[in-house]
């Protein structure tokens, strides 16, 4: 994939909103077209971007219209895939891998 980090983040955001570039019913197809690092899903990638932006789990849940427990599940899965244990480590990982804060 030759897209820049900003282009990938923009596509992920559009897919999450169901805007042009993806809809909730085609989200799985769009995720397969993206080459996300460490085998992250689109949603895990999006959550990591929000973690990098300094949002709390509660703020992420509110922004994504999901429960806080759902956010915790995404965060745990993403941490496992990128090999970190703490939020600060995830933020550093995001900075090193071009995952921009949303």
Beta strands, then each sheet from edge to edge (+ up, - down):
end
